[in-house]
Amino acid sequence: MKEFSEEDIELIRDIAKSHDDERARAALADLHPADIAELYQALDLDEAEYLYSLLDDETAADVLMELDEEERRKLLHNMPAEDIARQVLEHLDTDDAVDIIQELDEEEREEILSHIDDVEQAGDIVDLLQYDDDTAGGLMGTEMIVVNENWSMPECIKQMRMQAEDMDEIYYVYVVDNDNKLRGVLPLKKLITHPSVSKIKHAMEEAPVAVKADTPIDEVALDFEKYDLVAMPVVDSIGRLLGRITVDDVMDRVREATERDYQLASGLSSDVESDDTLFTQTKARLPWLLIGMAGGLCNSIILGNFEAGFTVDPTLAIFIPLIGGTGGNVGTQSSAIVVQGLANGSMDLRNSARQLFKELGVGLINGCIISLLVFVYNLIRLGSAHQVTTIAVSLSLMAVVLFASVFGTFVPLTLERFKIDPALATGPFISITNDIIGMVIYMSISNSLLATLG
């Protein structure tokens, strides 16, 4: 991948401003579409539009797919519908074309589709738009080599040559029956080693790994990882071949989902980029900050109601950060393990009870160790004059660790059951809740001990 220095970018800017077509084409000639897209994002919109207009249609289409969604929308905004259809969409695979169409409103979609000369491609795009974006159907493309199981090998090769003319990459050759139901996969090696086979069905590999069109993307990604695939066929409810998904499309979705989950766990309510506007970033950050503020006010109310306890033994206040921080850390650890297990398929809702008991056991062990260490520390540092504080802190830590372990496990499992992104449970929600509950536990135990032991 090419690295652009400040001097390189300034040179491109000067060329774009002067509209020197010859020098501009020379500068872009040897660059990969991904490098051109990276360069565009460092330029002003007018400069990027000028350079984009000099690209051939196929390169322009590839560059557009490499751009961030916001940058792509800016370029498309000033392009006529006819140019988008004939210079961009007609040079993309159907799955990529659908990704671009989905970013436009309904009126723009219809106008652009009406300008696509290839009626079959336009029909495929319309069909794919009907699938949910987060399912296998919403990710698949229709470009693939398909042969009939009853064809002879010479006829198969002839048909493959015809179909391959409009394809950039060939991953598998899919074999169907007369009803278009997926029957198997024909490895390219078999075309070489079995040139005289009577029918394709005698050389194909049966029962290939396939997914249904309504399969969620996260399950598709797990299948790709499990079976080490580079492409996977998509079928309907009765097994008819609809399209195929490639590994690069799956990885793009996995990366997007990972970024979204990371932001969610960091307390961002929507996807944001570093170059987003001040208002966009503020809107994404503010909700959880307000919730955190409300949690802090709740804690202050709880502590205010315990003012008499602090008067009896002010040392109790020293351990407030310890109680809150420990509960938040334990809850985040527990929830992170569950979220990871749900994401990679090693855990599901059927074994949720077992996971809860396991976390309870882990919490019990961790709580005993932490409480014992703090108990010994307080005995040495505070002495016998603060026995109530020593006991209250240790008991509170034990209770908080147990609660946080179970709560951090229960919440993501519950969110998963209600089809809510469980990554929400690894962020501020767990920390704020554990902090409040931790204070309630600490104050309750301390109050009880002060009343009992005086």
C-alpha positions in Angstrom: 0.0 0.0 0.0 1.4 3.4 -1.0 2.1 5.9 1.7 1.4 9.5 0.8 3.6 12.2 2.2 2.5 15.8 2.7 4.6 16.7 -0.4 2.7 14.1 -2.5 -0.7 15.4 -1.4 0.3 19.1 -2.1 1.6 18.1 -5.5 -1.7 16.4 -6.3 -3.6 19.4 -5.0 -1.6 21.7 -7.3 -2.3 19.5 -10.3 -6.0 19.3 -9.5 -6.3 23.1 -9.0 -4.6 23.7 -12.4 -6.7 21.1 -14.1 -3.7 19.6 -15.8 -5.3 16.4 -17.2 -2.2 14.9 -18.5 -0.2 15.2 -15.3 -3.3 14.1 -13.2 -3.7 10.9 -15.2 0.0 10.2 -15.0 -0.1 10.6 -11.2 -3.1 8.3 -10.8 -2.0 5.7 -13.5 -0.1 3.3 -11.3 -2.2 3.6 -8.1 -4.4 0.9 -6.7 -8.1 2.0 -6.3 -7.7 1.7 -2.5 -4.7 4.1 -2.7 -6.7 6.6 -4.8 -9.5 6.4 -2.3 -7.1 7.2 0.5 -5.8 10.1 -1.5 -9.2 11.5 -2.2 -10.0 11.6 1.5 -7.1 14.0 2.0 -8.4 16.4 -0.8 -11.2 19.0 -1.0 -14.4 17.8 -2.6 -13.8 19.9 -5.8 -10.3 18.5 -6.2 -11.5 14.9 -5.6 -14.4 15.3 -8.1 -11.9 16.6 -10.8 -9.6 13.7 -10.3 -12.5 11.2 -10.2 -13.8 12.5 -13.6 -10.5 11.4 -15.2 -10.7 7.8 -14.2 -11.9 5.1 -16.5 -15.3 3.6 -15.6 -14.0 0.4 -14.1 -11.4 2.1 -11.9 -13.9 4.8 -10.9 -16.3 2.1 -9.7 -13.6 0.4 -7.7 -12.5 3.6 -6.1 -16.0 4.5 -5.1 -16.3 1.2 -3.2 -13.1 1.9 -1.3 -14.2 5.3 -0.1 -15.8 5.8 3.3 -19.6 6.0 3.2 -19.6 9.8 3.8 -17.0 10.5 1.2 -18.8 8.3 -1.3 -22.1 10.1 -0.6 -20.4 13.4 -1.4 -19.1 12.2 -4.7 -22.4 10.6 -5.7 -24.4 13.7 -4.7 -23.2 15.8 -7.7 -23.2 12.9 -10.2 -26.2 12.6 -12.6 -28.3 9.5 -12.2 -27.4 8.3 -15.7 -23.6 8.5 -14.9 -24.1 6.6 -11.6 -25.9 3.8 -13.5 -23.7 3.4 -16.5 -20.3 4.5 -15.2 -20.5 3.0 -11.8 -23.1 0.4 -11.1 -22.7 -1.5 -14.4 -19.1 -2.1 -13.6 -19.7 -3.4 -10.1 -20.8 -6.8 -8.8 -24.4 -6.8 -7.7 -23.7 -6.9 -4.0 -21.5 -3.8 -4.3 -24.1 -2.1 -6.4 -26.7 -2.8 -3.8 -24.5 -1.3 -1.1 -24.4 2.0 -3.1 -28.1 2.0 -3.9 -29.0 1.4 -0.3 -27.3 4.7 0.7 -29.7 6.7 -1.6 -33.3 7.6 -1.0 -36.2 5.9 -2.8 -36.6 8.5 -5.5 -32.9 8.4 -6.4 -32.9 4.6 -6.5 -35.7 4.4 -9.0 -34.2 7.0 -11.3 -30.7 5.3 -11.3 -32.1 1.8 -11.8 -34.1 3.1 -14.8 -30.8 4.1 -16.5 -29.1 0.7 -16.2 -28.9 -0.8 -19.7 -28.4 -4.4 -18.4 -32.0 -5.4 -17.5 -30.9 -8.6 -15.9 -28.4 -6.7 -13.6 -31.1 -4.2 -12.7 -33.5 -7.0 -11.8 -30.9 -8.7 -9.7 -30.3 -5.4 -7.8 -34.0 -5.0 -7.2 -34.3 -8.5 -5.9 -31.3 -8.1 -3.5 -32.7 -4.9 -2.1 -35.6 -6.9 -0.7 -33.3 -8.7 1.8 -32.4 -7.4 5.2 -29.0 -5.8 5.2 -27.9 -7.9 8.2 -28.7 -11.3 6.5 -26.9 -13.5 4.0 -29.3 -12.3 1.3 -28.4 -8.7 1.9 -24.7 -9.6 1.5 -24.7 -11.9 -1.4 -24.0 -11.2 -5.1 -25.4 -13.0 -8.1 -22.1 -13.3 -10.1 -21.1 -17.0 -10.1 -20.4 -19.9 -12.4 -23.4 -22.3 -12.4 -23.5 -25.6 -14.3 -26.2 -28.3 -14.6 -25.4 -31.8 -13.1 -26.5 -33.5 -16.3 -24.1 -31.6 -18.6 -21.1 -33.4 -20.1 -17.7 -32.1 -19.3 -17.1 -30.5 -22.7 -20.5 -28.7 -22.5 -19.7 -27.6 -19.0 -16.4 -26.1 -20.0 -18.1 -24.3 -22.9 -20.8 -22.8 -20.6 -18.2 -21.8 -18.0 -16.2 -19.9 -20.6 -19.3 -18.0 -21.6 -20.3 -17.2 -18.0 -16.7 -16.2 -16.9 -16.4 -13.4 -19.5 -18.3 -11.0 -17.2 -16.6 -12.1 -13.9 -13.5 -10.7 -12.2 -12.9 -13.6 -9.8 -14.0 -17.3 -9.9 -14.0 -19.1 -6.6 -16.2 -22.1 -7.1 -18.3 -23.7 -9.8 -21.7 -24.5 -8.4 -23.7 -27.5 -9.7 -27.6 -27.4 -9.8 -30.3 -29.7 -11.0 -33.0 -28.9 -13.5 -35.0 -27.1 -10.7 -32.0 -24.9 -9.9 -31.5 -26.6 -6.6 -27.9 -26.7 -5.4 -26.5 -30.2 -5.7 -22.8 -29.7 -5.3 -19.5 -27.9 -6.1 -17.2 -28.8 -9.0 -13.6 -28.2 -8.0 -11.5 -26.8 -10.9 -9.1 -29.6 -10.4 -11.8 -32.1 -11.4 -12.1 -30.3 -14.8 -8.5 -31.2 -15.4 -8.3 -34.7 -13.9 -11.7 -35.9 -15.2 -12.0 -34.5 -18.8 -13.8 -37.6 -20.1 -16.4 -38.0 -17.3 -19.9 -38.6 -18.8 -21.8 -36.1 -16.6 -20.8 -33.4 -14.1 -22.7 -35.0 -11.2 -20.2 -37.9 -11.3 -17.3 -35.5 -10.7 -18.8 -32.9 -8.3 -18.5 -32.8 -4.5 -21.9 -33.2 -3.0 -23.5 -31.5 0.0 -21.5 -28.2 0.0 -21.7 -25.8 2.9 -24.4 -23.3 2.2 -26.6 -20.8 4.0 -30.1 -19.7 3.7 -30.9 -16.1 2.6 -32.3 -15.1 6.0 -29.3 -16.3 8.0 -27.9 -13.5 10.2 -24.5 -12.2 9.2 -22.8 -13.2 12.4 -23.7 -16.8 11.8 -22.4 -16.6 8.2 -19.1 -15.2 9.5 -18.8 -18.2 11.9 -19.4 -20.6 9.1 -16.7 -19.0 7.0 -14.3 -19.3 9.9 -15.3 -22.9 10.8 -15.0 -24.3 7.3 -12.1 -22.0 6.0 -14.1 -20.9 3.0 -13.4 -18.1 0.5 -17.0 -18.1 -0.9 -20.3 -19.7 0.2 -23.5 -20.3 -1.8 -26.8 -18.8 -0.6 -30.0 -20.8 -1.1 -33.7 -20.2 -0.5 -35.9 -22.2 1.9 -36.2 -25.1 -0.6 -32.6 -25.2 -1.6 -32.6 -23.2 -4.9 -29.4 -21.4 -5.6 -29.8 -17.6 -5.2 -26.2 -16.2 -5.1 -22.9 -16.4 -3.3 -21.1 -14.5 -0.5 -17.3 -13.9 -0.7 -15.0 -13.8 2.3 -13.9 -10.2 1.7 -17.6 -9.0 2.0 -17.9 -11.0 5.3 -14.7 -9.5 6.7 -15.9 -6.0 5.9 -19.1 -6.6 7.8 -17.2 -8.2 10.7 -14.9 -5.1 10.9 -17.9 -2.8 10.8 -19.6 -4.8 13.6 -16.4 -4.8 15.7 -16.0 -1.1 15.4 -19.7 -0.5 16.3 -19.4 -2.8 19.3 -16.2 -1.1 20.4 -17.9 2.3 20.2 -21.0 1.0 22.0 -18.8 -0.4 24.8 -17.1 2.9 25.0 -20.3 4.8 25.6 -21.0 6.1 22.1 -24.7 5.9 21.1 -24.0 5.8 17.3 -21.2 5.2 14.8 -18.8 8.2 14.6 -15.6 9.0 12.8 -12.8 11.3 13.9 -13.6 13.6 11.0 -17.3 13.9 11.9 -18.8 17.3 12.7 -18.8 18.7 16.2 -22.6 18.3 16.4 -22.4 14.6 15.3 -19.8 13.7 17.8 -21.5 15.6 20.6 -24.8 13.8 19.9 -23.1 10.4 20.0 -21.3 11.0 23.2 -23.8 13.0 25.3 -26.5 10.4 26.1 -24.2 8.1 28.1 -22.5 11.1 29.7 -25.9 12.3 30.9 -26.7 8.8 32.2 -23.3 8.7 34.0 -24.1 12.1 35.5 -27.4 10.7 36.8 -25.6 7.7 38.2 -23.2 10.0 40.0 -26.1 12.0 41.5 -27.7 8.8 42.7 -24.5 7.9 44.4 -24.3 11.3 46.1 -27.9 10.8 47.4 -27.0 7.4 48.8 -23.9 8.8 50.5 -25.8 11.8 51.8 -28.2 9.5 53.5 -25.3 7.8 55.3 -23.9 11.1 56.7 -24.4 9.8 60.2 -22.2 6.8 59.5 -19.4 8.9 58.3 -19.7 11.0 61.4 -19.2 7.9 63.6 -16.2 6.6 61.5 -15.0 8.9 58.7 -12.5 6.2 57.6 -15.5 4.5 55.8 -15.3 7.2 53.2 -11.8 6.2 52.2 -12.9 2.9 50.7 -15.7 4.3 48.5 -13.6 4.3 45.3 -12.4 0.8 46.1 -15.9 -0.6 46.3 -17.2 1.2 43.2 -14.1 0.5 41.1 -14.0 -3.2 42.0 -17.6 -3.8 41.2 -17.3 -2.0 37.8 -14.1 -4.0 36.9 -15.6 -7.4 37.8 -18.9 -6.6 36.0 -17.0 -5.5 32.9 -14.9 -8.6 32.9 -17.8 -11.0 33.2 -19.9 -9.2 30.5 -16.9 -9.1 28.2 -16.4 -12.9 28.4 -20.1 -13.5 27.7 -20.2 -11.0 24.8 -17.1 -12.7 23.3 -18.6 -16.1 23.7 -21.9 -15.0 22.0 -19.9 -13.4 19.2 -17.7 -16.4 18.4 -20.4 -19.0 18.9 -18.8 -20.8 21.9 -21.8 -19.8 24.0 -25.5 -19.6 23.4 -28.7 -19.0 25.4 -29.2 -22.8 26.0 -26.2 -22.9 28.3 -26.8 -19.6 30.0 -27.6 -21.2 33.4 -24.3 -23.0 33.4 -22.5 -19.8 32.6 -24.2 -18.0 35.4 -23.2 -20.7 38.0 -19.7 -20.7 36.6 -19.4 -16.9 37.0 -20.9 -17.2 40.5 -18.1 -19.7 41.4 -15.4 -17.4 39.9 -16.9 -14.5 41.7 -16.9 -16.4 45.0 -13.2 -17.3 44.6 -12.2 -13.8 43.5 -14.3 -12.2 46.2 -12.7 -14.4 49.0 -9.2 -13.5 47.8 -9.8 -9.8 47.5 -11.7 -9.5 50.7 -9.1 -11.4 52.6 -6.3 -9.3 51.3 -8.1 -6.1 52.2 -9.1 -7.4 55.6 -5.4 -8.2 56.4 -4.4 -4.8 55.0 -6.9 -2.9 57.2 -6.0 -4.9 60.3 -2.4 -3.8 59.9 -3.0 -0.2 58.8 -6.1 0.7 60.9 -5.7 -1.5 63.9 -8.4 -2.5 66.4 -9.8 1.0 66.6 -11.6 0.6 63.3 -12.9 -3.0 63.5 -16.3 -2.1 62.1 -14.7 -0.5 59.0 -12.4 -3.4 58.5 -15.3 -5.9 58.6 -17.7 -3.7 56.6 -15.2 -3.2 53.7 -14.3 -6.9 53.4 -17.9 -8.1 53.6 -19.0 -5.4 51.1 -16.2 -6.4 48.7 -17.4 -10.0 48.8 -21.0 -9.1 48.2 -20.1 -6.6 45.4 -17.9 -9.0 43.6 -20.6 -11.7 43.7 -23.3 -9.4 42.5 -21.1 -7.9 39.7 -20.1 -11.3 38.4 -23.7 -12.5 38.2 -25.1 -9.2 36.9 -22.3 -8.9 34.3 -23.2 -12.3 33.0 -27.0 -11.9 33.2 -27.3 -8.6 31.4 -25.7 -9.6 28.0 -27.5 -12.9 28.0 -30.8 -11.0 28.5 -30.0 -8.5 25.8 -29.2 -11.3 23.4 -32.5 -13.0 24.1 -34.3 -9.7 23.3 -32.2 -9.2 20.1 -30.4 -6.2 21.5 -26.6 -5.9 20.8 -25.0 -7.5 24.0 -22.0 -5.2 23.5 -24.0 -2.6 25.3 -23.4 -4.6 28.5 -19.6 -4.1 28.4 -19.8 -0.3 28.5 -21.0 2.4 30.9 -24.3 0.6 31.7 -22.5 -2.1 33.7 -20.1 0.3 35.3 -22.8 2.8 36.4 -25.2 0.1 37.6 -22.5 -1.7 39.6 -21.3 1.5 41.1 -24.8 2.4 42.4 -25.5 -1.1 43.6 -22.1 -1.3 45.2 -22.7 1.9 47.2 -26.1 0.5 48.4 -24.4 -2.7 49.5 -21.6 -0.9 51.2 -23.8 1.6 53.0 -26.3 -1.1 54.0 -23.6 -3.4 55.5 -21.8 -0.6 57.2 -25.1 0.7 58.7 -26.0 -2.7 60.0 -22.6 -3.3 61.5 -22.5 0.2 63.2 -25.9 -0.5 64.6 -24.9 -4.0 65.8 -21.3 -3.4 67.0 -21.5 0.3 67.6 
